[in-house]
Structures are given as structure tokens and as C-alpha cells.
Amino acid sequence: MARLAKVSVSTVSYAFSGKRPIRPQTYERVMNAAKELDYAPNAGARMMRSEHKNIVALSAPLRLKQNKESYADYFIEMARQEHERGYDSLLLTAENGVEDIRRVTRSNLADGVILMDIVDDDIRAAQAATYGRPCIAIGLPRHHSDLACVDLDFELMGRMAIETLHDKGRTSPIFLKGPRKEYERRSSYRLIMRNSMHTWAKRYGMHLTEAEQSTIREDCIEQTYESIRDRRVDSIISEVRPIQLLGVVRALQSRGIVIPDDVSVISCAAGTPSSSLEHLGISEMPLTPQPLCAAACDILTGAIEQGQQIAGLVSLRKPTFYKRTSV
């Protein structure tokens, strides 16, 4: 097999054991040679190839200062969905993640792979063809031809927010952005939604401005108040956490701003529908984990158990819009 793949015997060994990283092209040559020769290292390996482990690898990078609440919501929901389908979850937390994924797939520890916390140019997604197992992402990376993707339709979410405000006669929305570091690392869904809002605001002749989460302090709130008072801002689209948006809303109300008479407010934030936002009548399109995780698990289970081909599949779900009294 080494001769057919034009590699050394030790490289063949590493390809099957995963003990050392090898180039994706080399790995593919080894696997193609193995397939051509109908080769498995030993009887135990043949058994491992034919049996499911009932384990799914969840690649969910841990980073400093990330939103732990949102991270836990998605990881716990994904693990729960896999458990309901008879699978245990193996959590991989490296930020790059590629070598960790290869290690567990090449050593037959996992039947499939789920990628979470996707960035635009996600290397884990770009290398999906080298894992040798079906792979699905919660998100839509730029390179997704070798894996399946499930996500909310964030392009549509941005459009729905802008069109709702336009239909109410609003012309000058402000976008309360999430943390700057999320945009610097090019968080996929944030870029898609933000670009969509700017595209549709321009199409409708609206003037869309932005404020970063890091600047949502007293001075920023005062500037926002003055902009609303002077009619330079007439609406707010927020992707910051509901508890932060509530602080902004209450501060504006304490200055005499009336919602929706003076300003419309729409929340597009991670998490389940917020009872606090509902209490204040704030309209929202929440980024709820349950339907996305359930859909991803269904697709991956079909690939594992029925051999369904899922590479290149993209499933985008329409956002749920809870329209309340704030628009």
C-alpha cells in the first residue's frame, strides 16, 4: 500500500493511527490506496470500520472572554439532541480544531463531526474532506462544499429587520453591534446579518449607523438619546445580549424616550425568547439553539446510519419574528 500511495511505511501507519499529523493530500492518497487494495490494518480495524461507536465529536472552541452563556446553551442542547438519538458527545475545544478532529476520526473514536462557533473562513470546514466521517456545521462558512450546514437565514433576518422598520416609516436605524473581537475573528453569522442590513438599508434609502457593544456605556447612551431627541436616529436593531439591551432601553425611558413613539426597537440576539424583552414589549428574532441543533442531529444521524451523502447540503431556517409593541 505504501508503494501504491508513493509514501513511506511509517506515513501509512500515521495515516491510520492519527498519532502524527500528515498533509491532507497524503492522507487521501493513503486512503485511496487502502480502498483499492481493500486493506484494513487488522481484523480489529475491519470491525471498527463496520461498527458504529455511537459517539459524535463536537468541535466547539473555547476562547478567552467568550459568551459562556451562549456557548453552554448550544453545547448542552446539541449534547441533549445527540443523547436522544442514542449518541454520546465528545467535546473538542481547540480553536483550530483540525488535528483534534482528525485524531478522533482516524482512530475510529467518533462516527461523525459537528462544528460549532463558525467563522467566515473556518479552517475546520475547509478540511472536512480529510476527516473520513460525515461532518456538519451549525453556521455557514465560506467553504462548505465538503460538509453540510444548518443555520438561521441571517441574510433574511437582516432584511426582515430593515423592512419592518421601513414599513413603519423609519429611515435612520442604529445597529447595536456585538463585541468587536467577534467581528475581528469574522464570526460568520454576524457578518452575514450585518452585511444584509446595510444592503437593504441602502436599497430603501435608509441611513444605517452602528455602535459597538464596548461603547454601550453612559456616554454612548447619552449620545443615542440626543440622536433620538434630535431625530437623527429613529430605530434600534440590537444584537447585544438582552440584559444589555434592557439597560439601554431603561436608560432611554428614564430620559423620557417613549417606545415606539420616539424610537422602534428590534432585538436579534442569541438565546431563547426573552421574558424580560417580552415584558417591555420589545420585538425580537432570537437565535434559539433547539431547532438548529435538532435539524443538524437529524441530518448527521441519517449520514451515519443510512449512508446519506450530506456534503454540500445547506439548510437555512427562516427566523421567528416575535412582533410586539416596540415597532
C-alpha positions in Angstrom: 0.0 0.0 0.0 2.9 2.4 0.8 4.3 1.7 -2.7 0.9 2.3 -4.3 0.4 5.6 -2.4 4.1 6.6 -3.0 4.8 7.2 0.6 6.8 5.6 3.4 5.5 2.7 5.5 5.6 5.0 8.6 3.4 7.5 6.8 0.8 4.8 6.2 1.0 3.9 9.9 0.4 7.6 10.9 -2.5 7.9 8.5 -4.3 5.0 10.2 -3.3 5.7 13.8 -3.6 9.5 13.8 -0.6 9.7 16.1 1.1 12.3 13.9 -0.3 14.9 11.5 0.2 14.4 7.8 -0.8 16.5 4.9 -4.4 16.1 3.7 -3.2 15.2 0.1 -1.0 12.5 1.5 -3.8 11.2 3.7 -6.1 11.0 0.7 -3.5 9.0 -1.3 -3.1 6.5 1.5 -6.9 6.1 1.9 -7.4 5.7 -1.8 -4.6 3.1 -1.9 -6.3 1.3 1.1 -9.6 1.3 -0.7 -8.1 0.0 -3.9 -6.4 -2.9 -2.1 -9.4 -3.5 0.2 -7.0 -3.0 3.1 -7.5 -2.7 6.8 -4.6 -2.8 9.3 -6.0 -5.9 11.1 -9.2 -7.7 11.9 -9.9 -5.3 14.7 -9.7 -2.4 12.3 -12.1 -4.0 9.9 -14.5 -4.4 12.8 -14.1 -0.8 13.8 -14.8 0.3 10.2 -18.1 -1.6 10.1 -19.4 -0.8 13.6 -20.7 2.5 14.9 -19.3 3.9 18.1 -22.4 5.9 18.9 -20.2 8.9 19.6 -20.2 12.3 17.8 -17.4 14.7 18.1 -18.5 18.3 18.9 -15.8 20.8 17.9 -16.7 23.9 19.9 -13.6 26.1 20.5 -13.0 27.7 23.9 -11.7 31.3 23.8 -11.0 33.9 26.4 -13.9 36.3 27.2 -16.4 34.5 25.0 -20.1 34.5 25.9 -20.2 31.5 28.2 -23.9 31.5 28.4 -24.4 31.2 24.7 -21.6 28.6 24.4 -23.2 26.5 27.1 -26.7 26.8 25.6 -25.6 25.5 22.2 -23.3 22.8 23.6 -25.8 21.5 26.1 -28.7 21.5 23.5 -26.5 19.7 21.0 -25.4 17.0 23.5 -29.1 16.6 24.5 -30.2 16.1 21.0 -27.5 13.6 20.3 -28.3 11.7 23.5 -32.0 11.4 22.4 -30.7 9.7 19.2 -28.5 7.3 21.2 -25.2 9.1 20.8 -22.7 10.4 23.3 -20.8 13.6 22.7 -17.1 14.1 22.7 -16.2 17.7 23.2 -13.2 19.1 21.3 -12.2 22.6 22.4 -9.1 23.6 20.4 -9.7 26.8 18.4 -8.1 25.5 15.3 -9.5 22.0 15.9 -8.4 20.3 12.7 -5.8 18.0 14.2 -8.1 17.1 17.2 -10.9 16.1 14.8 -8.6 14.1 12.6 -7.2 12.3 15.7 -10.6 11.1 16.9 -12.0 10.3 13.4 -8.9 8.4 12.1 -8.7 6.4 15.3 -12.4 5.5 14.9 -13.4 7.2 18.2 -16.3 9.1 16.5 -18.9 8.3 13.9 -19.4 11.9 12.8 -18.4 15.5 13.5 -20.3 18.7 14.4 -18.7 22.1 14.0 -19.9 24.9 16.2 -18.9 28.6 16.6 -18.2 29.0 12.9 -16.1 31.8 11.4 -16.2 33.0 7.8 -13.0 31.3 6.6 -13.3 28.4 9.0 -10.3 26.0 8.6 -12.2 23.2 10.2 -14.8 23.4 7.5 -12.3 23.7 4.7 -10.6 20.5 5.9 -13.8 18.5 6.3 -12.9 16.1 3.4 -9.9 14.9 5.4 -11.9 13.6 8.4 -13.2 10.5 6.7 -16.6 10.9 8.6 -19.7 12.9 7.8 -19.5 16.4 9.1 -22.0 19.2 9.7 -21.7 22.8 10.8 -24.0 25.0 12.8 -23.3 28.0 10.7 -22.4 28.9 7.1 -18.7 29.2 6.5 -17.4 30.4 3.1 -16.0 27.0 2.2 -18.7 24.4 2.7 -18.6 22.0 -0.2 -17.4 19.1 1.8 -19.8 19.3 4.7 -23.4 20.0 5.5 -24.5 23.3 7.1 -27.5 24.2 9.2 -28.2 27.7 10.4 -30.8 30.5 10.6 -31.1 32.5 7.4 -29.2 35.6 8.7 -29.4 37.3 5.4 -33.2 37.1 5.7 -33.0 38.2 9.3 -31.2 41.4 8.4 -33.7 42.0 5.6 -36.7 41.4 7.8 -35.4 43.8 10.4 -34.8 46.6 7.9 -38.1 46.0 6.0 -40.1 46.0 9.2 -38.7 49.4 10.2 -39.1 50.7 6.6 -42.8 49.7 6.6 -43.2 51.7 9.8 -41.7 54.8 8.2 -38.4 54.6 9.9 -35.4 56.0 8.0 -32.5 56.2 10.4 -31.8 53.0 12.4 -28.8 52.4 14.6 -27.2 48.9 14.9 -26.0 48.0 18.3 -23.2 45.5 17.4 -21.8 42.7 19.5 -18.2 42.6 20.7 -15.6 43.9 18.4 -13.5 40.8 18.8 -16.3 38.7 17.2 -16.1 40.9 14.1 -12.3 40.8 14.1 -12.3 37.0 14.1 -15.0 37.2 11.4 -17.9 35.4 13.1 -19.9 34.1 10.2 -23.5 34.8 11.2 -22.7 38.3 12.4 -21.1 39.3 9.1 -23.9 37.9 7.1 -26.6 39.7 9.1 -24.7 43.0 9.3 -24.0 43.0 5.5 -27.6 42.2 4.8 -28.8 45.1 6.9 -26.5 47.5 5.1 -27.6 46.2 1.7 -31.3 46.5 2.4 -31.0 49.8 4.2 -29.2 51.2 1.2 -31.9 49.8 -1.1 -34.6 51.5 0.8 -32.7 54.8 1.1 -32.2 54.4 4.9 -29.2 55.7 6.8 -27.9 52.9 9.0 -25.3 53.7 11.6 -23.5 51.5 14.2 -22.5 51.4 17.8 -20.2 48.7 19.3 -21.0 46.8 22.4 -17.9 48.0 24.1 -19.1 51.6 23.7 -22.6 50.9 25.2 -21.8 53.0 28.3 -23.4 56.0 29.8 -21.7 58.4 27.3 -22.9 56.2 24.4 -26.4 56.0 25.8 -26.4 59.8 26.2 -25.3 60.2 22.6 -28.0 57.8 21.4 -30.6 59.7 23.5 -29.5 63.0 21.9 -29.7 61.4 18.4 -33.2 60.2 19.1 -34.2 63.5 20.6 -32.8 65.4 17.6 -34.4 62.9 15.2 -31.1 61.6 13.8 -32.0 58.1 15.0 -35.5 56.7 14.9 -35.0 53.0 15.5 -32.6 50.5 17.1 -31.6 47.0 15.9 -29.6 45.2 18.6 -27.6 42.0 18.5 -26.2 42.5 22.1 -27.5 40.3 24.9 -31.0 41.0 26.1 -29.8 42.1 29.5 -27.6 44.8 27.9 -30.4 45.9 25.6 -32.7 46.2 28.6 -30.2 48.5 30.2 -30.1 50.8 27.1 -33.9 50.8 26.9 -34.5 51.6 30.5 -31.9 54.4 30.4 -33.6 55.9 27.4 -37.0 55.6 29.0 -35.7 57.3 32.1 -34.8 60.3 29.9 -38.3 60.5 28.6 -38.0 58.4 25.3 -41.2 56.6 24.5 -41.1 53.3 22.6 -42.3 53.1 19.8 -43.4 56.7 19.5 -39.9 58.1 19.6 -37.9 55.0 18.6 -38.6 51.5 17.4 -36.6 48.6 18.9 -35.8 45.1 17.5 -33.6 42.5 19.2 -31.7 39.9 17.1 -29.7 38.1 19.9 -28.6 34.6 20.9 -30.8 32.7 23.2 -34.4 31.7 23.6 -37.1 34.3 23.6 -36.5 36.7 26.4 -39.3 37.1 29.0 -37.7 40.4 30.0 -37.9 41.7 26.5 -41.5 40.4 26.2 -42.4 42.2 29.4 -41.3 45.5 27.9 -42.9 44.7 24.5 -39.6 44.6 22.7 -39.8 42.8 19.3 -37.2 40.1 18.8 -35.8 37.4 16.5 -34.0 35.1 18.9 -31.1 32.8 17.9 -32.7 29.8 19.6 -30.5 26.6 19.8 -33.1 23.9 19.8 -34.4 23.9 16.2 -30.9 24.3 14.7 -29.4 21.5 16.9 -32.3 19.2 16.2 -32.0 19.7 12.5 -28.2 19.2 12.5 -28.5 16.0 14.5 -31.2 14.6 12.2 -29.0 15.2 9.1 -25.9 13.8 10.7 -27.7 10.7 12.0 -29.0 10.0 8.5 -25.5 10.2 7.2 -24.1 7.9 9.9 -26.8 5.3 10.0 -28.2 5.3 6.4 -25.1 6.4 4.5 -26.8 9.6 3.2 -24.5 11.9 1.3 -24.6 15.3 3.0 -21.6 17.1 1.7 -22.6 20.5 0.2 -26.1 20.4 1.8 -27.2 23.8 3.1 -30.3 24.1 5.2 -31.3 27.7 6.3 -34.2 28.2 8.6 -36.5 31.2 8.5 -36.1 33.4 11.6 -39.0 33.5 14.0 -40.1 37.1 14.5 -41.9 37.9 17.7 -43.5 41.3 16.8 -44.6 43.1 19.9 -45.3 46.8 20.6 -41.8 48.2 20.1 -42.2 48.6 16.3 
